């Protein structure tokens, strides 16, 4: 998400130009600024949650990979021992 700067002075000027009172324009700009702050915080929390989920998935994948490699090694060693027994006897 791209967050651009909010030119509050320019926005107040534009609102005044279309008939807002100073108090109305300043209140509206204040509300908009607060909404942007809340939106940024919520987006950041969402990203943090996604990162946490990704880390958990990676950790599970590592465990699964090591387990698979262990059993693959056991099978290879077993097959090698069996072949050696057949060849040497």
Secondary structure, DSSP 4 states (H G I P E B T S, - for coil): -------HHHHHHHHHHTT--HHHHHHHHHHHHHHHHHHHHHHHHHHHHHHHHHHHHHHHHHHHHHHHHHHHHHHHHHHHHHHHHHHH-
